[in-house]
Amino acid sequence: MFKSILVASGIALASFGAAAVESNQIDGLYNTGAGLASGKIDTHYSFEAISGTAVGTDGHGVTTRQTGLNSMFYAWLDNTADSKWLTPTANARQSYDPTEPGLYKWSISFDLTGLDITSAWITGRWAADNNGYIQLNGTTISSGSALDSWTSFSATAGFLNGVNTLDFFVSNIAQKVGNATGVRVEFLDSYAVAAVPEPESWALIVAGLAVVGAIARRRIG
């Protein structure tokens, strides 16, 4: 019996200890194009056309080959080692939505299972052609964006136990020519701590410590 309690409490202690030493940054938050060569599909982000003529590439986007994609009137923020623009297809200069505006959704999901969602927060910045807004699990957390400068975003609430989804909605104005669209996202920081162990786990830990203490006293005696 004592041996079973010791083993179980040891497992509980090990699990709690491992959770305590892990990084408190949230896993699964990837910058657009992070670690990918230009022209590669970024499967971390899904792409969906709510309306408009862009169709995406296998449900995802492609990292741009160009730095500072130019049109007649504007230039995108330059790609860097930290992030790249994603566009619906490999042709970053392809023109969309000639007569009606388009609305496109770029989504990334991350899992907070085992973490205390009340402790969670994220900060980042993004850019979009032409404009947009961000939703966390269906709730808008930021509105407005630009293609030639960064717009900050953050969230300190609205997280779910389990899988969470960030949706970056990009609106593209109607224009007959030179009407590319894309998105750029960089996560600057994030945080979430491990959830407090369930009462059953604490009971095992306390029981195990009591047994260890009793054995130690018998040996000393």
C-alpha positions, 0 to 999 in steps of 0.5 A: 500500500505504502509503495503504491502511494509513493509511486503515485505521489512521485508521479504527481510530484514529477508532473507538477515539477515538470510543469513548473520548469517549462517555459511560460510562453504559449506554444503554437503561436507562429509568425507568418512565414517563420522559418520558411523560404520564400515561395513555400506554403505556410501550413500554420495559417489556414486561408478562407475567402469569405468573399472575393476572388482569391482562392488560396493554395490548398487552404493556406497561403504562400510566403512572398518572394518579394521584399517590399511588394510594390504597386503604383501607389504603395509598398508593403513592409519589407520581409525580415528574418522574423516574418514574411508576408503571406499571399493567397498564391505564389504570385504575390503581385496577382490582382484580385477583386476588380469590381467588388471588395473581398474579405479573407480570413487567415487563422492560427490555432493554439492549445491551452490544455493544462494551462491556467487560462486566467493567466494567459495573455498575448501581444503582437503586431500585424499588417494587412492589405488593405485593412482588417480586424482580429478575433480571438475565439470569435470576439474582436480584439483589434480593429484596423491595420495597414500595409506599410506600417505595423498595428499592435494587438493584444489579448488578456481574456477570452481564452478557452480551455483546449484549442483557441483560434486567432482569426485575422480578417483582411479586407481588400478594396475593389480595384481593377488593377494592381490589387494584391492582398496579403497578411503579416503577423508577428507575436511579440510575447505570450504567457500562461502558467500551468493549471493548479493541480486537481485536489486528487493530485495534491492528496497524493502528494501529501500522502506520499510526503507523509509516508516518506516522513514516517519511514524517515522517523522509523529509521532514525528511531 
